[in-house]
Amino acid sequence: MLTYAEALAVLMKEAQPLGNERVGLSLSMGRILAGPVTSPLALPSFDNAAMDGFAIRQGRGPIPAGTAFTVAGMQAAGDNTTAFPGGEACEIATGARVPDGFDTVVPVERCEREGDRVRLLQEEKRGQNIRLAGGDIMRGSAALAAGRRIDAAAIMLLAALGVDAVDVARLPRVAIINTGSELHASGPLPEGGIHDSNGPFLEAMLGSWGVVLLMRRRVPDTGDAFRLAVEEARVAGADLIVTTGAVSAGRFDFVPTALAAMGARELFHKVAIRPGKPILAARFDGGPMVLGLPGNPMAVAVGHRFFVAPALRGMAGLRAETPTRVRLVEGHEARPGLQHFALGRLETDEEGRQVARVQRNQAAYRIVPFTDANAWLTADSAFGEVVDAWPLDPVLAP
């Protein structure tokens, strides 16, 4: 049986980048930059006033209180006047270009104006209240790095730079197939039935990452229904098919056999982890990769977080995640020989340090501890004094 590290290495060899596409800025939210963005201009593009007041002609040293200047004109935001030849001062608005030869802006509330003369009410420092060209970013400088997920802040910067389209990683096309004759949608349940929680969970998590969800199917425990759903996903052009249930060793665990009969090449089946040991990975030559997750809710959560999410990172051309090392405040039992994934909470101790605590009453079928957690904690064979901590949502990983 493969270790988690061995299985992940096999998976990542298959999860190759899907290529890039160019999208408009209005469609780029949440997408992953395929390459770095270099600033096409300086921000600000010109020296401008940081507040309303009076721009004073360039000089040396502080300007004494009581100094008076003749106001040559008015400079509003958006005005294209570049100079006031011979002028000693000009009225200026916030954001307006500072005319050539002027080096200081005095706030209007620290000035007294009479006609075309303005007098300073206190001593003023040279060079104050001016936003210098390139003070935010210089032309030709790196604006955003490749692999950056575009958020609202990135869109603000790109828009300010006049960038209207960017190259991003192609969105993976994903299909979800939930197996189980006992699964039903919300509403009244028949005897022995349960509500399907794995399908909505996977749809939500994959939507958070950013995928093209081709389909989500719920199929009974029969090979034909499963085969038809897989064929539908393949015809639709899926890059990844995620299934839940029917991957263990029982009478109704038909997924491994069904995939093999359809020509899928098994990458691995069963990994030394807990929960989620029966997980399966397969590949159709020239077609989609398949990740078959066990049916228990927490096995699905682990399978998504530590197998599906890394595969999606690989398809986007991103490097592997790096966990945070944190101190565990109390012990947690672990079965030797397995990689353990536990729900936990990151907290701050009395000395202001980040520490971790394992959630109580965890089991593969229990969902409530998942709703109270804020991190995944992982340990190889045993939970020692220090563990690896991972964000619950892979979108939040660097």
C-alpha positions as CSV (number, residue, x, y, z in Angstrom):
1,M,0.0,0.0,0.0
2,L,1.3,3.4,-0.9
3,T,2.1,6.1,1.7
4,Y,0.4,9.4,1.3
5,A,3.6,11.0,-0.1
6,E,4.0,8.2,-2.6
7,A,0.4,8.4,-3.8
8,L,0.6,12.2,-4.1
9,A,3.7,12.0,-6.2
10,V,1.9,9.6,-8.5
11,L,-1.1,11.9,-8.7
12,M,1.0,15.0,-9.4
13,K,2.7,13.4,-12.4
14,E,-0.7,13.1,-14.0
15,A,-2.0,16.6,-12.9
16,Q,-0.2,18.6,-15.6
17,P,-1.1,22.2,-16.5
18,L,-4.1,22.6,-18.8
19,G,-2.8,25.6,-20.7
20,N,-3.7,29.3,-20.6
21,E,-6.4,31.6,-21.9
22,R,-6.9,35.3,-22.1
23,V,-9.8,36.9,-20.4
24,G,-11.1,40.4,-19.9
25,L,-10.6,42.1,-16.5
26,S,-14.3,42.0,-15.7
27,L,-14.1,38.1,-16.0
28,S,-10.9,37.6,-14.2
29,M,-12.1,37.5,-10.5
30,G,-10.8,34.3,-8.9
31,R,-8.7,33.2,-11.9
32,I,-5.1,32.3,-11.5
33,L,-2.5,34.4,-13.4
34,A,-0.6,32.4,-15.9
35,G,2.3,34.8,-16.0
36,P,3.7,37.9,-14.2
37,V,2.2,41.3,-14.9
38,T,4.7,44.1,-15.5
39,S,3.5,47.6,-14.9
40,P,3.0,49.5,-18.2
41,L,3.1,52.8,-16.5
42,A,4.1,54.5,-13.2
43,L,1.5,55.0,-10.4
44,P,1.0,57.8,-9.8
45,S,1.8,58.8,-13.4
46,F,2.7,62.4,-12.3
47,D,3.4,64.3,-9.1
48,N,0.0,65.3,-7.6
49,A,-1.5,67.0,-4.6
50,A,-2.3,64.9,-1.6
51,M,-4.9,67.5,-0.4
52,D,-6.7,70.7,-1.3
53,G,-4.5,73.8,-0.8
54,F,-1.9,75.9,-2.5
55,A,1.1,74.7,-4.5
56,I,4.3,76.7,-3.8
57,R,7.2,77.2,-6.2
58,Q,10.3,75.2,-5.6
59,G,12.8,76.6,-3.1
60,R,15.1,75.8,-0.2
61,G,14.5,75.1,3.5
62,P,11.3,75.6,5.5
63,I,8.8,78.4,4.5
64,P,8.4,80.9,7.4
65,A,4.9,81.7,8.8
66,G,3.6,84.9,7.3
67,T,5.2,84.4,3.9
68,A,2.8,85.6,1.2
69,F,2.6,84.5,-2.5
70,T,0.7,85.7,-5.5
71,V,-1.7,83.0,-6.8
72,A,-1.2,82.5,-10.5
73,G,-4.2,80.3,-11.2
74,M,-6.2,77.2,-10.3
75,Q,-5.2,73.6,-10.9
76,A,-8.1,71.1,-10.7
77,A,-7.9,67.3,-10.9
78,G,-7.8,66.3,-14.6
79,D,-6.4,69.7,-15.8
80,N,-3.6,69.4,-18.3
81,T,-1.8,72.6,-17.4
82,T,1.8,71.6,-16.8
83,A,3.3,75.0,-15.7
84,F,2.5,78.5,-14.5
85,P,5.5,80.4,-15.8
86,G,6.6,83.0,-13.3
87,G,3.9,82.1,-10.9
88,E,4.8,81.9,-7.1
89,A,1.8,79.8,-6.1
90,C,-1.4,78.2,-7.5
91,E,-4.5,76.9,-5.9
92,I,-4.6,73.2,-6.3
93,A,-7.2,70.4,-5.7
94,T,-6.6,66.9,-4.3
95,G,-5.2,64.6,-7.1
96,A,-4.4,67.5,-9.4
97,R,-1.1,67.5,-11.2
98,V,1.6,69.6,-9.5
99,P,2.8,72.1,-12.1
100,D,6.4,72.0,-13.2
101,G,8.7,73.9,-10.8
102,F,6.5,73.6,-7.8
103,D,7.5,71.3,-4.9
104,T,5.2,71.9,-1.9
105,V,1.5,71.9,-1.2
106,V,0.2,73.8,1.9
107,P,-3.3,72.7,3.1
108,V,-6.0,75.3,2.5
109,E,-6.8,75.4,6.3
110,R,-3.3,76.6,7.0
111,C,-3.5,79.5,4.6
112,E,-5.3,82.9,4.5
113,R,-6.2,84.3,1.1
114,E,-7.0,87.8,0.1
115,G,-7.7,88.4,-3.6
116,D,-4.8,86.9,-5.5
117,R,-2.5,86.8,-2.5
118,V,-2.2,83.9,0.0
119,R,-0.4,84.1,3.3
120,L,0.9,81.1,5.3
121,L,-0.4,80.9,8.9
122,Q,2.5,78.7,10.2
123,E,5.9,77.5,9.1
124,E,5.7,74.9,6.4
125,K,8.1,72.1,5.4
126,R,9.3,71.9,1.9
127,G,8.2,68.9,-0.2
128,Q,5.1,68.1,1.9
129,N,1.7,66.8,0.7
130,I,2.8,65.7,-2.7
131,R,2.3,62.2,-4.1
132,L,5.4,61.6,-6.2
133,A,5.2,59.9,-9.6
134,G,6.0,56.2,-9.2
135,G,5.5,56.4,-5.5
136,D,3.2,53.3,-5.7
137,I,4.8,51.4,-8.5
138,M,7.4,52.3,-11.2
139,R,6.9,51.6,-14.9
140,G,8.5,48.2,-15.8
141,S,8.3,47.0,-12.2
142,A,6.6,43.6,-11.3
143,A,3.0,44.3,-10.5
144,L,1.6,40.8,-9.9
145,A,3.4,37.5,-9.8
146,A,2.5,34.4,-11.8
147,G,0.2,32.0,-9.8
148,R,-1.5,34.9,-8.0
149,R,-5.2,34.3,-7.6
150,I,-6.9,37.5,-8.9
151,D,-8.9,39.2,-6.1
152,A,-10.5,42.6,-5.8
153,A,-7.2,44.2,-4.8
154,A,-5.5,42.8,-7.9
155,I,-8.3,44.0,-10.1
156,M,-8.0,47.5,-8.6
157,L,-4.3,47.6,-9.4
158,L,-4.8,46.2,-12.9
159,A,-7.5,48.7,-13.7
160,A,-5.4,51.5,-12.4
161,L,-2.6,50.4,-14.7
162,G,-5.0,50.4,-17.7
163,V,-4.8,46.6,-18.1
164,D,-8.0,45.3,-19.6
165,A,-7.2,41.7,-20.2
166,V,-4.9,39.1,-18.6
167,D,-3.5,35.6,-19.3
168,V,-4.9,33.1,-16.8
169,A,-4.8,29.3,-16.3
170,R,-7.6,27.5,-18.1
171,L,-10.4,26.4,-15.8
172,P,-10.5,22.6,-15.2
173,R,-13.6,20.9,-16.4
174,V,-14.9,18.6,-13.6
175,A,-17.7,16.1,-13.2
176,I,-19.0,14.8,-9.9
177,I,-20.6,11.3,-9.6
178,N,-22.0,10.2,-6.3
179,T,-22.8,6.5,-6.0
180,G,-25.2,5.0,-3.6
181,S,-28.8,3.7,-3.9
182,E,-29.5,5.1,-0.5
183,L,-28.7,8.7,-1.6
184,H,-31.6,11.1,-2.1
185,A,-32.1,14.9,-2.5
186,S,-33.5,17.0,0.2
187,G,-37.1,16.3,1.3
188,P,-38.9,13.2,2.8
189,L,-36.7,10.1,2.9
190,P,-37.7,6.5,2.2
191,E,-36.9,3.9,4.8
192,G,-33.1,3.4,4.8
193,G,-32.5,6.5,2.7
194,I,-30.1,9.3,3.5
195,H,-29.7,12.8,2.1
196,D,-26.8,13.3,-0.3
197,S,-24.3,15.6,1.4
198,N,-21.2,14.7,-0.5
199,G,-22.4,16.0,-3.8
200,P,-23.4,19.5,-2.6
201,F,-20.1,19.7,-0.5
202,L,-17.9,18.9,-3.5
203,E,-19.8,21.3,-5.8
204,A,-19.4,24.0,-3.2
205,M,-15.6,23.4,-2.7
206,L,-14.9,23.0,-6.4
207,G,-16.9,26.2,-7.1
208,S,-14.8,28.0,-4.5
209,W,-11.6,27.0,-6.3
210,G,-13.0,27.9,-9.7
211,V,-13.8,25.0,-12.1
212,V,-16.3,24.4,-15.0
213,L,-18.7,22.0,-13.4
214,L,-19.9,19.9,-16.3
215,M,-22.3,17.7,-14.3
216,R,-23.2,16.3,-10.9
217,R,-24.9,13.0,-11.0
218,R,-26.3,10.7,-8.3
219,V,-26.3,7.1,-9.4
220,P,-27.5,3.9,-7.7
221,D,-25.2,1.0,-6.9
222,T,-25.2,-0.6,-10.3
223,G,-22.3,-0.6,-12.7
224,D,-24.4,0.4,-15.8
225,A,-25.6,3.7,-14.2
226,F,-22.1,4.5,-13.1
227,R,-20.7,3.6,-16.5
228,L,-23.2,5.8,-18.3
229,A,-22.4,8.7,-16.0
230,V,-18.6,8.3,-16.6
231,E,-19.2,8.2,-20.4
232,E,-21.3,11.3,-20.2
233,A,-18.4,13.1,-18.4
234,R,-15.9,11.9,-20.9
235,V,-17.9,13.0,-23.9
236,A,-18.4,16.4,-22.3
237,G,-14.6,16.8,-22.2
238,A,-13.9,16.4,-18.4
239,D,-10.4,16.9,-17.2
240,L,-11.2,15.4,-13.8
241,I,-14.0,13.1,-12.6
242,V,-14.5,12.9,-8.8
243,T,-16.6,10.0,-7.5
244,T,-17.8,9.1,-4.0
245,G,-18.5,5.7,-2.6
246,A,-18.1,2.1,-3.9
247,V,-14.3,2.0,-3.8
248,S,-13.7,-0.3,-0.9
249,A,-13.8,-4.2,-0.9
250,G,-17.5,-5.0,-0.3
251,R,-20.1,-6.6,-2.6
252,F,-21.3,-3.2,-3.8
253,D,-17.9,-1.6,-4.3
254,F,-18.0,-1.7,-8.1
255,V,-16.1,1.4,-9.0
256,P,-12.6,-0.1,-9.4
257,T,-14.0,-3.0,-11.6
258,A,-16.2,-0.7,-13.7
259,L,-13.4,1.8,-14.4
260,A,-11.0,-1.1,-15.4
261,A,-13.7,-2.5,-17.7
262,M,-14.0,0.9,-19.4
263,G,-10.2,1.0,-20.1
264,A,-9.1,3.3,-17.3
265,R,-5.5,2.7,-16.1
266,E,-5.3,2.4,-12.3
267,L,-2.8,4.8,-10.7
268,F,-3.3,3.6,-7.1
269,H,-6.0,2.0,-5.0
270,K,-5.8,2.3,-1.2
271,V,-3.4,4.6,0.6
272,A,-2.1,4.4,4.1
273,I,-4.2,7.3,5.4
274,R,-7.0,7.8,7.9
275,P,-9.7,8.6,7.1
276,G,-10.1,7.7,3.4
277,K,-7.9,4.6,3.1
278,P,-9.8,3.0,0.1
279,I,-9.2,6.1,-2.2
280,L,-8.6,5.3,-5.8
281,A,-7.0,7.2,-8.7
282,A,-7.2,6.2,-12.4
283,R,-6.6,7.7,-15.8
284,F,-8.2,7.3,-19.2
285,D,-5.5,7.5,-21.9
286,G,-6.0,10.8,-23.6
287,G,-8.9,11.6,-21.3
288,P,-9.8,12.5,-17.8
289,M,-8.2,11.6,-14.5
290,V,-10.6,9.9,-12.0
291,L,-10.4,10.3,-8.2
292,G,-12.6,7.8,-6.4
293,L,-13.2,8.9,-2.9
294,P,-14.8,6.7,-0.2
295,G,-18.4,7.6,0.7
296,N,-18.1,8.7,4.4
297,P,-18.4,12.5,4.6
298,M,-15.0,13.1,6.3
299,A,-13.3,10.7,3.9
300,V,-14.7,12.8,1.1
301,A,-13.5,16.0,2.9
302,V,-10.0,14.6,3.3
303,G,-10.0,13.2,-0.3
304,H,-10.9,16.6,-1.6
305,R,-8.5,18.6,0.5
306,F,-5.5,16.4,0.1
307,F,-5.9,14.8,-3.3
308,V,-8.4,16.8,-5.4
309,A,-7.1,20.2,-4.3
310,P,-3.4,19.3,-5.1
311,A,-4.5,17.9,-8.5
312,L,-6.3,21.2,-9.2
313,R,-3.2,23.2,-8.2
314,G,-1.1,21.0,-10.6
315,M,-3.6,21.7,-13.4
316,A,-3.2,25.4,-12.8
317,G,0.6,25.2,-12.9
318,L,0.9,26.1,-9.2
319,R,3.6,24.8,-6.8
320,A,2.7,22.4,-4.0
321,E,1.3,24.0,-0.8
322,T,3.5,24.4,2.3
323,P,1.8,23.8,5.7
324,T,2.3,25.9,8.8
325,R,4.1,24.1,11.7
326,V,2.2,24.7,14.9
327,R,2.5,23.4,18.5
328,L,-0.2,21.0,19.6
329,V,-1.5,21.9,23.1
330,E,-2.7,18.4,23.9
331,G,-2.0,14.9,22.7
332,H,-4.1,13.0,20.2
333,E,-4.1,9.2,19.6
334,A,-3.1,7.9,16.2
335,R,-2.8,4.4,14.7
336,P,0.9,3.6,13.8
337,G,1.7,3.3,10.1
338,L,-0.9,5.7,8.8
339,Q,-0.9,9.3,7.7
340,H,-3.6,10.9,9.9
341,F,-5.8,13.9,8.9
342,A,-7.6,15.5,11.9
343,L,-9.9,18.4,12.1
344,G,-8.6,21.1,14.5
345,R,-8.7,24.6,15.6
346,L,-5.9,27.2,15.5
347,E,-5.9,29.4,18.6
348,T,-3.7,31.9,20.3
349,D,-2.2,31.0,23.7
350,E,-1.6,33.3,26.7
351,E,1.8,34.3,25.3
352,G,0.3,35.3,21.9
353,R,1.6,32.2,20.0
354,Q,-0.4,30.3,17.5
355,V,-1.2,26.8,18.8
356,A,-3.4,23.9,17.6
357,R,-6.1,21.8,19.2
358,V,-7.6,18.6,17.8
359,Q,-11.4,18.6,17.6
360,R,-13.0,16.1,19.9
361,N,-15.4,13.3,18.9
362,Q,-14.2,13.0,15.3
363,A,-15.3,10.1,13.2
364,A,-15.5,9.5,9.4
365,Y,-19.3,9.8,9.5
366,R,-19.5,12.9,11.8
367,I,-20.0,16.3,10.2
368,V,-20.6,18.6,13.2
369,P,-16.9,18.7,14.2
370,F,-16.1,19.8,10.6
371,T,-18.4,22.8,11.1
372,D,-16.5,23.8,14.3
373,A,-13.0,23.4,12.9
374,N,-10.8,26.1,11.2
375,A,-7.9,23.9,10.1
376,W,-6.8,20.5,9.1
377,L,-4.0,19.0,11.2
378,T,-1.8,16.2,9.7
379,A,0.7,13.9,11.3
380,D,2.7,11.0,10.1
381,S,2.0,7.9,12.3
382,A,1.7,10.0,15.5
383,F,0.6,13.4,16.7
384,G,3.6,14.9,18.5
385,E,4.2,18.3,20.0
386,V,4.3,19.9,16.6
387,V,2.0,19.2,13.7
388,D,1.3,20.5,10.2
389,A,-1.7,22.9,9.8
390,W,-3.6,23.5,6.5
391,P,-6.4,25.9,5.7
392,L,-9.8,24.1,5.5
393,D,-10.4,25.8,2.1
394,P,-7.5,25.3,-0.4
395,V,-8.3,28.6,-1.9
396,L,-6.9,30.2,1.2
397,A,-3.5,28.5,0.8
398,P,-0.7,30.6,-0.5
